[in-house]
Amino acid sequence: MGKRIISQARGHGSLTYRARKRAFLYKIKYPATEGEAMVLNIIHSAAHSAPLLKVSIGKEIFYNPAFNGSFVGQKLMVGNAEIKDGNVIMLKNAPVGTRIYNIERHPGDGGKMMRVAGSSALVFKKYDHNKISVMMPNKKEVMLSGDCRVSIGTIAGEGRVLKPFMTAGAKFFKMKTKNKLWPRTSAIKTNAIDHPFGSGRGKRIKSKIAKRNAPPGAKVGHIRPRRTGRR
């Protein structure tokens, strides 16, 4: 009798396929208060590709991705601020052509877009009714509210993908911190006990359609297709 295939085992949930809680100690968000802030420290977080800034404003501490040129002890502004790297402002106050990162999708959500190392978006166009168009790195435009908060600048760590993983062990532990499936193996290359398509012998095709009421781990293949076969 065969075992659960990998996608089913991951959906079932176990210690094997679970991200370490220690990796997600720091939550990126914007503070509720406005004014002058100071960078207390630059932190390495296993769950994030970019270094994080530990910033204090009043009695509140928040974390934000580090930008190019940031340093400990730097003074930043949150709220009504000039256009300077690291400052946090509303999108409607950013001039067209400004580089921005950690963009809120909805006002007050703390920042959901442009948080990977070396990334930044561009303020592209301004429309009526407080709507701003933002150009993403893939040249697609995203329409957002002008009340969404953004950070000015480009995130640090742009050359992250240029440094190779010298050993398979280093790659393994890096992927394990984020609970990523690695190494990725195609189904037909597995043993017959590990997957319905395994071993490659026989090539007897089995149904790839998951049942409508299948549990999360078993929803693999064609999930609830409207129809199959030729018309």
Summary of the structure (lengths in Angstrom):
residues: 231
radius of gyration: 22.9
end to end distance: 36.4
largest distance: 68.9
contacts: 623
relative contact order: 0.16
helix: 15%
strand: 26%
